[in-house]
Structures are given as C-alpha cells and as structure tokens.
C-alpha cells in the first residue's frame, strides 16, 4: 500500500553544505503541493528554521516549518522525532510530502531506522535520502580521508590516533544517500566533473551524483525517488553499525555570541572571518541588527567563506537582538572567539 503512504525526504550533508538553501528552493517550486519541513540543528538556537520562515513563499507558513534544536534527531527519536511526525500525520490536512533537514553532524541511518516504528511505518515512507556535499570543501581535501592510507598508517604506528569523526560523519551521510548533490559548483574550477566521479567511485552502490549551484535543482529530480529507504538499510553501511545506531557528539560543541546593533556589516564580517580562523571552528551563522536598517541581516559562514543578505524586517516593537552561533570541535576558545566577534 505504498501509494497510501506520505513520502518523506531526508536531506543530510555536512555543516554549511547548502541543505537549507536546497530546501528553500524546493519550497519555492512546490507547485502548490503541501510540504512540511522538519529542521534539526545542533545547538540551542535554531538559525536554519528562521531562514526558512523568512522566505516569504506562499504555503511556507510557520506551522509548516518545525524546528527541533539542541538535540540530534538520530539521538532523540522517541522524545522528538516520533511525536513530531505523529502531530503532522494527525492534522486535518496532513502534508503531501515531508522534508527532514538533519543537523550537519547527524548520522542518517539511526533516523532511517526510526521509520520502522509502528506509528510511522504504516503511514510514511522514506522517498529518498539526499546528501548535499560542499564541493569546494571536498575539493580542498576535507572529510575525504583515504581508508587505505589510514590502514597503512595504523599498521606502521600503533601509537597514532587515527580517529577522524568528521570523516566518519561525511562518509555515513554519503553511504546512506539515494542521490548526492554536489553543491557550490560555481566555486569549483574545471575539476568539478572529476570530483563528482571520485565521489561516485567511493559509494557502496550505484547512486547518481548531480551538480548544483545554490541547490537549484528541479524538485522533480529530488522528490519522487521511491527509494523506500526504511526497507533497504542493509545497502546503506555505516561506521557505527556495530554500535546499533548509537553515537556521541562529544567531539563537537556550539555556543551563542550575542551581537549589539552594528553600524557596518563589512566590519562585522571581517571580525567573523578572523574568528573563523580559530582552531576547531567549523561554522558560524546567525543574524545581526544594522543601525538605520529595518531589515535583519542574515549571516552564513563555512570556514572563512561568508555570505550575507537582508532577509526580513524586524517585528515591530521587537528587541533588535542579534546573535551568531559558533559550531566546532570540542575545545573551542570560547572567550577568544567571542571577544573577536564582539570587537
């Protein structure tokens, strides 16, 4: 009775790969289809959900954008994910498609296992898992360790710590995918095609790799894959299979830096770029209030690459309190990073 089930698409990908941009593009070209979005973020404050709520897209109402912050869905299935799904399914007019944007630190396979829960399995199917890849980051060699070389190192020197949780997260996301989106190809040179071939070669099964700029792909290529991923878990290997889906996020941390109203966005961006150079910083994102501007300034940074735009007006009478969330590996110099950002 697959045709009676509501399709759900899991969108995974490392920090800053462009998942939210891709979701927004899908919503902009939904063609009147009722789509609900569940956004999961690592950290106490949700930024990506706020970005989607500011999209001004018909049908993109607050009630259809559900934020689950301060907890990875793959770790909080019973507490967060299952009740959220049930509330969507029990609506008088349930969604026709559900998009689930996972945290950039999430392992997708435990989430796929959650679709086997009886309350969900009979009503929802995983139409597909889409892994969004940051093309320039992978081209620079991040999260693309050579397993053969690591094995050789381990054999040569047992005292070396070969753990690389970031690489494991990246590979788990690729290995679970039914479609890989090689994003930000406008920032790549002619090596983009070779990079797509290299990604495809390391996948455990035949999965299409498509190139994109800012997630601009026809929704018809993203939705309707019919993968039924919940019934195909064995074909999606994970570094954490032996742990029965359990894993820790002790390798990562996040914190919030409040921002006073600013005069010059360029000055703030320069400070953020200096802060991004601190050891362990992976991602900085948030909002700022610019003196004399009615619109809120949205800021997104991956490494030292930052983008910004005015996304929506501050609510009338609301406190124009800006903030950025800093995400990185455990051991961040919070005081030093915060001092640089605040100037």
C-alpha positions as a printed Julia matrix, in Angstrom:
343×3 Matrix{Float64}:
  0.0    0.0     0.0
  2.97   2.28   -0.73
  0.73   4.67   -2.62
 -1.2    5.39    0.59
  1.9    6.47    2.48
  3.12  10.05    2.75
  6.61  10.35    1.22
  9.39  11.84    3.33
 12.74  13.04    2.04
 15.72  13.11    4.39
 18.2   15.84    3.46
 21.6   15.33    5.01
 25.01  16.84    4.48
 27.86  18.33    6.41
 27.84  21.74    8.07
 27.32  24.51    5.55
 26.88  22.28    2.52
 23.71  24.13    1.49
 20.88  21.98    2.85
 18.67  24.91    3.87
 19.21  26.64    0.53
 18.13  23.47   -1.26
 15.03  23.12    0.95
 14.09  26.72    0.27
 14.43  26.14   -3.48
 12.13  23.12   -3.26
  9.54  25.15   -1.36
  9.73  27.94   -3.94
  8.94  25.44   -6.71
  6.49  23.2    -4.88
  3.71  23.92   -7.36
  1.05  24.17   -4.68
  1.96  20.86   -3.03
  1.53  20.86    0.77
  5.06  20.37    2.12
  6.03  20.3     5.78
  9.64  20.78    6.86
 11.32  19.46   10.0
 14.6   21.27   10.68
 17.02  19.79   13.19
 20.0   21.79   14.37
 22.98  21.22   16.63
 22.83  23.89   19.33
 20.24  25.6    21.47
 19.25  28.25   18.9
 17.77  27.38   15.53
 19.02  29.52   12.64
 18.03  27.47    9.58
 14.39  27.3    10.61
 14.35  31.08   10.96
 15.84  31.38    7.47
 13.02  29.26    6.03
 10.33  31.16    7.93
 11.66  34.36    6.37
 11.33  33.02    2.83
  8.01  34.76    2.0
  6.94  31.76   -0.08
  3.19  31.05   -0.37
  2.39  27.99    1.73
  5.64  28.33    3.66
  3.81  29.14    6.89
  5.3   28.93   10.36
  3.11  25.93   11.16
  4.75  24.0     8.31
  8.31  24.74    9.48
  9.04  22.73   12.62
 12.3   23.36   14.44
 13.93  20.79   16.68
 17.02  22.44   18.14
 19.51  21.4    20.82
 19.42  17.73   20.04
 20.27  15.49   17.11
 17.22  13.66   15.76
 19.2   10.45   15.47
 19.7   10.61   19.26
 16.22  11.81   20.26
 13.94   9.64   18.14
 11.45   8.74   20.85
 11.43  12.15   22.53
 11.3   14.43   19.49
 11.04  12.78   16.1
  8.19  10.3    16.57
  5.85  12.77   18.38
  6.59  15.43   15.77
  5.78  13.07   12.92
  2.59  11.91   14.61
  1.42  15.5    15.07
  1.95  16.16   11.36
  0.17  12.99   10.3
 -2.79  13.67   12.56
 -3.54  17.07   11.07
 -6.9   17.53    9.39
 -4.98  18.26    6.18
 -1.71  16.34    6.55
  1.24  17.27    4.36
  1.59  15.7     0.95
  5.37  15.49    1.38
  7.68  15.89    4.38
 11.21  17.27    4.13
 13.55  16.5     7.02
 16.69  18.62    7.15
 19.08  16.95    9.57
 21.8   18.55   11.61
 25.11  18.76    9.78
 26.54  16.48   12.46
 23.84  13.84   12.17
 24.27  10.23   11.14
 21.32   9.44    8.88
 20.99   5.71    9.45
 19.59   5.85   13.01
 16.96   8.27   11.73
 16.05   5.88    8.9
 15.6    3.12   11.47
 13.04   5.31   13.24
 10.71   4.93   10.25
 10.26   1.33   11.34
  8.34   2.47   14.42
  4.77   1.11   14.04
  3.2    4.54   14.49
  5.14   5.81   11.47
  5.82   2.8     9.25
  2.22   2.27    8.21
  1.78   5.93    7.24
  5.1    7.25    5.93
  7.82   6.0     3.59
 11.31   7.4     3.07
 11.07   8.52   -0.54
 14.79   9.16   -0.61
 17.9   10.32    1.24
 19.66  13.26   -0.37
 23.25  14.04    0.66
 24.32  17.59   -0.07
 28.09  17.95   -0.5
 30.09  21.17   -0.21
 32.08  20.91   -3.45
 34.88  23.38   -2.61
 35.39  21.82    0.85
 35.73  18.29   -0.54
 37.97  19.55   -3.34
 40.22  21.02   -0.64
 40.54  17.58    0.93
 38.28  17.97    3.95
 36.46  14.86    5.22
 37.8   12.73    2.39
 40.36  10.5     4.11
 41.82   7.59    2.16
 40.81   4.46    4.13
 43.72   2.5     2.63
 46.24   5.1     3.73
 44.77   5.19    7.23
 45.01   1.41    7.5
 48.64   1.54    6.39
 49.42   4.2     8.99
 47.75   2.18   11.73
 49.81  -0.86   10.83
 53.01   1.18   10.82
 52.48   3.05   14.1
 50.03   1.76   16.69
 50.55   4.86   18.86
 48.97   7.22   16.32
 45.38   8.28   16.94
 43.63   7.62   13.65
 40.12   8.57   14.77
 38.52  11.08   12.43
 34.88  11.55   13.45
 34.33  14.3    10.86
 35.33  11.95    8.07
 33.04   9.26    9.5
 30.08  11.64    9.58
 30.77  12.68    5.99
 31.04   9.08    4.78
 27.97   7.9     6.69
 25.94  10.64    5.02
 27.21   9.63    1.58
 26.7    5.92    2.19
 23.04   6.43    3.16
 22.2    8.53    0.1
 19.9    7.76   -2.82
 21.06  10.96   -4.52
 24.19  13.05   -3.96
 24.03  16.78   -4.74
 27.48  18.21   -5.43
 26.73  21.79   -4.46
 28.5   25.12   -4.98
 29.91  24.06   -8.33
 30.15  27.75   -9.25
 33.06  27.89   -6.79
 34.84  24.98   -8.45
 37.13  25.05  -11.47
 37.08  22.52  -14.28
 37.8   19.75  -11.76
 34.09  19.59  -10.8
 33.31  16.66  -13.1
 36.31  14.7   -11.82
 35.21  15.39   -8.23
 31.73  14.04   -8.98
 33.29  10.89  -10.44
 35.52  10.49   -7.37
 32.53  10.76   -5.03
 30.55   8.24   -7.07
 33.5    5.81   -7.03
 33.62   5.69   -3.25
 29.9    4.98   -2.79
 28.88   1.41   -1.85
 26.21   1.24   -4.57
 25.2    2.98   -7.77
 23.94   6.42   -6.78
 23.62   9.4    -9.08
 25.76  12.46   -8.33
 24.32  15.71   -9.69
 25.98  19.12   -9.79
 24.18  22.21   -8.47
 24.67  25.86   -7.74
 22.95  27.08   -4.57
 20.82  23.93   -4.54
 18.98  24.95   -7.71
 17.65  21.65   -8.96
 14.26  20.74  -10.36
 12.21  19.37   -7.45
 11.14  16.57   -9.79
 14.74  15.33   -9.61
 14.71  15.42   -5.8
 11.2   14.24   -4.88
  9.58  11.05   -6.08
 12.66   8.81   -5.9
 10.55   5.99   -4.46
 13.52   4.53   -2.58
 11.61   3.15    0.44
 14.89   3.53    2.3
 13.43   2.13    5.52
 13.31  -1.28    3.79
 16.81  -1.0     2.36
 19.01  -0.38    5.4
 21.44  -3.21    4.69
 22.57  -1.47    1.49
 23.49   1.66    3.48
 26.61   0.81    5.53
 27.67   2.96    8.46
 30.82   3.31   10.51
 28.54   2.97   13.53
 26.6   -0.16   12.59
 28.33  -2.15   15.33
 27.04   0.39   17.86
 23.42  -0.31   16.81
 22.98   3.25   15.68
 24.18   4.87   18.89
 26.85   7.54   18.7
 28.14  10.53   20.62
 28.5   14.21   19.78
 31.19  14.76   22.4
 33.57  15.73   19.58
 31.52  18.85   18.82
 30.18  21.85   20.68
 28.36  25.09   19.98
 27.82  28.38   21.73
 25.99  31.65   21.11
 27.59  35.1    20.88
 25.09  37.97   21.35
 25.54  40.89   18.97
 24.78  44.52   19.75
 23.39  46.66   16.94
 26.11  47.32   14.36
 26.91  50.23   12.07
 28.82  48.47    9.3
 28.23  44.9     8.06
 31.68  44.78    6.44
 33.36  45.35    9.8
 31.34  42.58   11.43
 32.1   40.17    8.58
 35.82  40.91    8.89
 35.63  40.06   12.61
 33.72  36.86   11.87
 36.35  35.8     9.33
 39.09  36.32   11.94
 37.05  34.3    14.45
 36.64  31.5    11.9
 40.42  31.11   11.83
 40.47  29.91   15.47
 41.32  26.23   15.83
 38.33  23.92   15.54
 35.74  26.4    14.23
 33.59  24.79   11.55
 30.57  27.04   11.09
 29.3   30.47   12.14
 25.75  31.59   11.36
 23.17  33.98   12.72
 21.55  37.4    12.44
 22.53  41.0    13.14
 20.69  44.29   13.5
 22.18  47.11   11.41
 21.57  50.62   12.73
 19.22  52.51   10.42
 18.08  49.35    8.61
 14.61  47.91    9.09
 15.67  44.53    7.7
 17.51  41.8     9.59
 20.98  40.87    8.3
 21.35  37.08    7.88
 24.9   35.71    8.02
 26.14  32.27    6.98
 29.76  31.17    7.2
 31.6   27.95    6.4
 35.26  28.12    7.27
 36.32  31.65    6.35
 33.77  31.92    3.49
 30.84  34.14    4.5
 27.66  35.22    2.76
 25.13  37.75    4.0
 21.85  39.3     2.92
 18.89  41.18    4.4
 16.19  38.55    4.83
 13.18  40.13    6.53
 12.05  43.09    8.65
 12.45  43.0    12.39
  8.99  42.64   14.0
  7.52  45.97   15.08
  8.47  46.71   18.66
 10.68  43.65   18.97
 14.08  43.75   20.61
 16.63  44.05   17.79
 18.9   41.49   19.42
 21.33  39.85   17.06
 23.42  36.74   17.69
 25.59  34.21   15.94
 26.01  30.53   16.71
 29.54  29.14   16.57
 29.83  25.39   15.9
 33.09  23.49   16.07
 35.15  20.72   17.51
 35.29  20.33   21.28
 37.8   22.61   22.97
 36.93  25.89   21.24
 38.45  29.03   22.73
 35.05  30.49   23.53
 36.37  33.61   25.27
 38.83  34.4    22.48
 36.33  33.76   19.68
 33.62  35.77   21.41
 36.0   38.7    22.02
 36.97  38.82   18.33
 33.35  38.68   17.16
 32.18  41.38   19.53
 35.21  43.56   18.65
